[in-house]
Amino acid sequence: MTAMAQQAPASPLIGYTELRTDLAGGRAANVFTARAYVVRADGTGRREVAPQLVTGPDTWTQSAGWSPDGRQAIIACGWESTENAAWEEEHRTFRMDPGAWLLDCCLVDMATGQTTNLTGVERVSHYNGGLFFWPSDPGRLGFTPLIHGESRPYSMNRDGTGKKDLSQQAGFAYGFNASPDGQRIAYHQDYQVYLADADGRNAAKVPTGQPFNFAPVWSPDGQWVAFVAGVHENCHPHVVRRDGSGLRQVADRGGYQGWILFLDVPDYHQGSSDVPTWSADSRWLYYTARVGEAVELMRVALDGKVEQLSQSRPGVLHYHPKVSPDGTQVVFGATRDGVRQLYVARADGAEAKPITALAKGRAAMWAYWQPVPKARQDE
């Protein structure tokens, strides 16, 4: 080996969120402790992201994605008044009024720490979530603001200006995202999935005949949209082509309710939705399902071939799988040691290793792989 031997590339980063789960006082008391973190896929390099955004009490941050080049982390920053949190706990529902809530999505430069609040530019709402970079259009972003009590799909310019409502009808929209070629969008509105052109026109409902349709996500090749459909506590992975054809159910979750209870105290919102995600080559849909007395990590091919990727003792819960951009690994949450930790395994579920080591009363949630474009792989 020569002195000039090339150093092996660093393990990719994974953005995620840590929070307390056992504080008295209910949902808000624990959510107020949430902080955005990164850790490498080998478990090294754990550090908090953008601690400067946590400026006072009742404020939190959450990892929410990455820029396409991986240089910027998307961080949601929230605040809620103590009085409003107490009212929500008493009435067991959200009350997201101006002055009581503030949620923005910020970009954080991972090299410099510089933070930019794009949803605060030409502000259209006090509550702004779901920020994403528009595929194939570096000058455009998407996000989901709350407008007059309704969540709407919006686009904006890269600098935060030019915010535009893409919804064509009234209703509460969520799960908004764009196809890889940037030409189509998907979202669910009043729990019905819609596909539309990039400007919001020609919106068409996916006709499942089910009352609960949730969380549409585009396949990396842009040919399919996956989502869950059924009734709230009994819904299953479905797929449909980008033109609305080919609708079918591809898997069954075996009685799994479809959300993870991420707190160890009562949560009136019933935790966090646990929905399918695509493999990098669009061949597999990863999801979680009840098998016996555990909730296992699964994947299903478009032709309906199902593979169980974990074998667990009774009571173990797997949640929120995400496949790496190169398709070789999957990160997921699991309670294998009794705590909600993150694990990284091969794409087939083998050789799983924990990448967090949190104590009881804490949780690691909502993982996102950092993109590593080819131009950066040799840096």
ABEGO torsion letter per residue (X at the ends): XBAABBBBBBBBBBBBBBBBAABBGEAAAAAAABBBBBBBAAGBGBBBBGAAABABBGBBBBBAEBBAAGABBBBBBBBBBAAAAAAAAAAGBBBBBBGABBBBBBBBBAAAGBBBBAAABGBABABBBGBBBBBGBAABBBBBBBBGGBBBBBBBBAAGBGBBBABABBEBBBGBBBBAAGABBBBBBGGBBBBBBAAGBGBBBBBAGBABBBGBBBBAAGABBBBBBEBAABBBBBBBBAAGBGBBBABBAGGBAGBBBABABBBAAGEBBBBBBBBAAGABBBBBBBBEABBBBBBBBAAGBBBBABBBBBGBBBBGBBBBAAGABBBBBBAAAGBBBBBBBBAAGBGBBBABBBBBGBBBBGBBBBBBBAAAAAX
